[in-house]
Amino acid sequence: MFKICDAAVAAIYRYPVKGLSAEPLRHAALSPGETVPGDRTYAIENGPTGFDPDEPRYFPKSRFLMLMRDERLATLDSRYDDASRILTVRTGGEEVVRADLGTAEGRAAVERFFAANFARELKGPPQVLVGNGHSFSDVARKVVSIINLGSVAAIEQMVGRPVHPLRFRANLYVRGWPAWSELDLLDRTLAIGEVRLKVVKRIVRCTATNVDPETGARDLDIPNALARTLGHRDCGIYAEVIAGGTVRIEDKIETLRE
């Protein structure tokens, strides 16, 4: 093995409900062929999709409430508890929903909230979806998304202002990689302790990155800034877990020789 540089895991996040709040983790137990546990376990259907929880399959993100189109989602502060299955949603510091997503009644309470408060974003009745270990990812395969904080710093130089890393809604944030070096890791294997991650795809950024994750303001144009400066809209990588284990903040990241 060799080090690109002194790279390490700076932060770990999951997003229990697609489009809602990021949840920071101190560690994540990764399994081969799976996502970060609890990542995008739920989604809020925006009009009927025909999703079958017994035979879940991929649908494009446009079929759900999501930040690319529905920036007001960023004004909600949501937390999900695995043990109780309780989703709590606050806005302006006030609790507006507290519901058990494991029950039909709880899911209905969440659906009523979105029907009442996101009517202009909805194309049909909202429905909370979940199914058999399915992850409502932006891509069909189960992956871990990785953002290089060096590239985020480079984007700050492009746009001339601070850029919150959570605009990119990644699972792992890495410090110590030179800007854009992650884009050269396609088909390479990353080692984080006993964990092995095979890089399978560069991430093409959409307009969700234009939304401030704290205010919900659509105040930047990151994809076009990337295109003008670099000739593409890529920032970050997707990787598949090929050997499992636990990833922790401050773990070193190495790249295996081919």
C-alpha positions as CSV (number, residue, x, y, z in Angstrom):
1,M,0.0,0.0,0.0
2,F,1.0,3.6,-0.4
3,K,-0.4,6.9,0.7
4,I,-1.4,9.6,-1.7
5,C,-0.7,11.8,1.3
6,D,-1.6,11.9,4.9
7,A,-5.3,11.4,4.2
8,A,-7.9,10.6,6.9
9,V,-11.7,10.4,7.5
10,A,-12.8,13.9,8.7
11,A,-16.5,13.2,9.0
12,I,-19.1,10.5,8.6
13,Y,-22.8,11.1,7.8
14,R,-25.9,9.3,7.0
15,Y,-29.2,10.6,5.7
16,P,-32.0,8.4,7.1
17,V,-34.8,10.1,5.0
18,K,-33.9,11.1,1.5
19,G,-33.8,14.9,1.2
20,L,-34.0,15.5,4.9
21,S,-31.2,16.3,7.5
22,A,-27.7,14.8,7.6
23,E,-26.9,12.9,10.8
24,P,-23.3,12.9,11.9
25,L,-21.7,9.5,13.0
26,R,-18.6,8.8,15.1
27,H,-18.2,5.5,13.3
28,A,-20.0,3.3,10.7
29,A,-20.0,-0.5,10.4
30,L,-19.7,-1.2,6.6
31,S,-20.7,-4.5,5.0
32,P,-19.8,-5.7,1.5
33,G,-22.3,-4.5,-1.1
34,E,-24.2,-2.2,1.3
35,T,-24.5,1.4,2.1
36,V,-23.7,3.2,5.4
37,P,-26.2,1.6,7.7
38,G,-29.5,3.6,7.8
39,D,-28.6,5.8,4.8
40,R,-31.6,6.8,2.6
41,T,-33.7,4.1,4.3
42,Y,-36.8,6.2,3.7
43,A,-38.0,8.5,1.0
44,I,-41.1,10.6,0.5
45,E,-42.8,9.7,-2.7
46,N,-43.8,12.8,-4.7
47,G,-46.7,11.3,-6.6
48,P,-47.3,7.6,-7.3
49,T,-44.2,5.6,-8.5
50,G,-45.5,2.0,-8.2
51,F,-42.7,1.3,-5.7
52,D,-43.2,-2.2,-4.3
53,P,-41.6,-2.6,-0.8
54,D,-41.5,-6.4,-1.2
55,E,-39.5,-6.1,-4.5
56,P,-37.8,-2.7,-4.1
57,R,-36.1,-1.2,-7.1
58,Y,-34.3,2.0,-8.1
59,F,-36.3,5.1,-9.1
60,P,-34.7,8.4,-10.1
61,K,-34.6,11.1,-7.4
62,S,-37.1,13.2,-9.3
63,R,-39.8,10.8,-8.1
64,F,-39.3,11.9,-4.5
65,L,-39.1,15.1,-2.5
66,M,-35.4,16.1,-2.8
67,L,-33.2,19.1,-2.5
68,M,-32.3,19.5,-6.2
69,R,-35.9,20.8,-6.8
70,D,-37.3,21.3,-3.3
71,E,-34.9,23.5,-1.4
72,R,-37.3,24.2,1.4
73,L,-36.5,20.8,2.8
74,A,-33.3,22.3,4.0
75,T,-35.2,24.5,6.5
76,L,-36.4,21.3,8.3
77,D,-34.3,19.8,11.1
78,S,-34.9,16.1,11.3
79,R,-33.6,13.3,13.5
80,Y,-34.2,9.6,13.3
81,D,-33.8,7.1,16.2
82,D,-33.0,3.6,15.0
83,A,-34.2,1.8,18.2
84,S,-37.6,3.5,18.4
85,R,-38.0,4.2,14.7
86,I,-39.1,7.7,15.7
87,L,-38.6,10.5,13.2
88,T,-38.7,14.0,14.8
89,V,-39.0,17.1,12.5
90,R,-38.5,20.6,13.7
91,T,-38.7,23.9,12.0
92,G,-37.7,27.2,13.5
93,G,-36.8,25.3,16.7
94,E,-40.4,24.0,17.0
95,E,-41.3,20.4,16.8
96,V,-43.8,19.9,14.0
97,V,-43.8,16.1,13.6
98,R,-42.9,13.2,15.9
99,A,-43.8,9.8,14.5
100,D,-42.9,6.1,14.5
101,L,-42.0,5.3,10.9
102,G,-42.4,1.6,11.7
103,T,-46.2,2.0,11.9
104,A,-48.8,3.0,9.3
105,E,-50.1,5.6,11.7
106,G,-46.7,7.2,12.1
107,R,-46.0,7.3,8.4
108,A,-49.4,8.8,7.9
109,A,-48.6,11.6,10.3
110,V,-45.5,12.5,8.3
111,E,-47.4,12.4,5.1
112,R,-50.0,14.8,6.5
113,F,-47.3,17.2,7.5
114,F,-45.8,17.3,4.0
115,A,-49.2,17.4,2.3
116,A,-50.1,20.5,4.4
117,N,-46.7,22.2,4.2
118,F,-45.2,21.3,0.9
119,A,-48.3,21.4,-1.3
120,R,-46.6,23.5,-4.0
121,E,-43.8,21.0,-4.3
122,L,-46.0,18.0,-4.6
123,K,-47.2,16.3,-7.8
124,G,-49.5,13.9,-5.9
125,P,-50.1,12.6,-2.4
126,P,-46.9,12.2,-0.5
127,Q,-46.1,8.7,0.8
128,V,-43.3,7.6,3.1
129,L,-41.6,4.7,1.4
130,V,-39.4,1.9,2.9
131,G,-38.6,-1.6,1.7
132,N,-36.5,-4.6,2.6
133,G,-33.1,-3.0,3.1
134,H,-33.5,-0.8,0.1
135,S,-31.5,2.5,-0.1
136,F,-33.1,5.4,-2.0
137,S,-29.8,6.5,-3.4
138,D,-29.3,8.7,-6.4
139,V,-27.7,5.7,-8.1
140,A,-29.0,2.2,-8.6
141,R,-26.1,0.3,-7.0
142,K,-25.5,0.4,-3.2
143,V,-22.5,2.7,-2.7
144,V,-20.7,5.0,-0.2
145,S,-20.3,8.6,-1.4
146,I,-17.0,10.3,-0.6
147,I,-16.1,14.0,-0.8
148,N,-12.6,15.4,-0.7
149,L,-12.5,18.5,1.5
150,G,-9.5,19.7,-0.6
151,S,-11.9,19.9,-3.6
152,V,-14.5,21.8,-1.5
153,A,-11.8,24.3,-0.7
154,A,-11.0,24.7,-4.4
155,I,-14.7,25.3,-5.1
156,E,-14.6,28.1,-2.5
157,Q,-11.9,29.8,-4.5
158,M,-14.0,29.4,-7.7
159,V,-17.1,31.0,-6.2
160,G,-15.3,33.4,-3.9
161,R,-17.2,32.5,-0.7
162,P,-17.4,29.8,1.9
163,V,-19.0,26.5,0.8
164,H,-20.6,24.2,3.4
165,P,-19.4,20.6,2.8
166,L,-22.9,19.3,3.5
167,R,-24.0,20.8,0.3
168,F,-22.6,17.6,-1.2
169,R,-24.5,15.2,1.1
170,A,-21.7,12.7,1.3
171,N,-21.2,9.8,3.6
172,L,-17.5,10.2,4.1
173,Y,-15.5,13.4,4.1
174,V,-11.8,13.1,3.6
175,R,-9.1,15.6,4.5
176,G,-5.5,15.4,3.2
177,W,-6.2,14.6,-0.5
178,P,-5.0,17.3,-2.9
179,A,-7.9,19.0,-4.7
180,W,-9.5,16.9,-7.4
181,S,-7.1,13.9,-6.8
182,E,-10.2,11.8,-6.0
183,L,-11.3,12.0,-9.6
184,D,-8.3,9.9,-10.6
185,L,-9.2,7.0,-8.3
186,L,-11.7,5.3,-10.6
187,D,-11.3,1.5,-10.3
188,R,-8.8,1.9,-7.5
189,T,-9.3,0.4,-4.0
190,L,-9.2,2.4,-0.9
191,A,-8.2,0.9,2.4
192,I,-9.5,2.3,5.7
193,G,-8.2,-0.2,8.3
194,E,-9.8,-3.5,7.3
195,V,-12.4,-1.9,5.1
196,R,-11.9,-2.0,1.4
197,L,-13.8,0.4,-0.9
198,K,-13.7,0.0,-4.7
199,V,-14.2,3.4,-6.5
200,V,-16.8,2.8,-9.2
201,K,-18.0,6.3,-10.3
202,R,-17.3,10.0,-10.3
203,I,-20.2,12.0,-8.9
204,V,-21.8,14.5,-11.4
205,R,-23.1,17.4,-9.3
206,C,-26.7,18.6,-9.6
207,T,-28.3,21.8,-8.5
208,A,-28.9,20.4,-5.0
209,T,-25.3,21.7,-4.3
210,N,-26.6,25.3,-4.9
211,V,-28.8,25.1,-1.7
212,D,-27.4,26.2,1.6
213,P,-28.0,23.3,4.0
214,E,-28.6,25.6,6.9
215,T,-30.9,28.3,5.4
216,G,-32.4,26.6,2.4
217,A,-31.4,29.5,0.2
218,R,-30.5,28.7,-3.4
219,D,-27.5,31.0,-3.3
220,L,-24.7,29.5,-5.4
221,D,-24.3,27.9,-8.9
222,I,-21.7,25.2,-8.2
223,P,-22.3,22.8,-11.2
224,N,-21.8,25.7,-13.7
225,A,-18.8,27.0,-11.8
226,L,-17.3,23.5,-12.1
227,A,-18.1,23.4,-15.8
228,R,-16.6,26.8,-16.5
229,T,-13.4,26.1,-14.5
230,L,-12.8,22.4,-15.0
231,G,-14.8,21.5,-18.1
232,H,-17.0,19.0,-16.1
233,R,-19.4,19.0,-13.2
234,D,-17.8,16.2,-11.2
235,C,-17.0,16.5,-7.5
236,G,-16.6,13.4,-5.3
237,I,-16.7,9.6,-5.9
238,Y,-18.9,6.6,-5.3
239,A,-17.3,3.5,-3.9
240,E,-18.6,0.0,-3.3
241,V,-17.7,-1.8,-0.1
242,I,-15.9,-5.0,-1.0
243,A,-14.5,-5.9,2.5
244,G,-16.4,-4.9,5.6
245,G,-15.4,-3.4,8.9
246,T,-15.8,-0.3,11.0
247,V,-14.8,3.2,9.8
248,R,-14.1,5.8,12.4
249,I,-13.4,9.5,12.3
250,E,-9.6,10.1,12.1
251,D,-9.0,6.7,10.4
252,K,-6.2,6.9,7.8
253,I,-7.1,6.3,4.2
254,E,-4.7,4.5,1.9
255,T,-4.8,3.6,-1.8
256,L,-3.9,0.0,-2.8
257,R,-1.4,-0.5,-5.6
258,E,-3.0,-2.1,-8.7
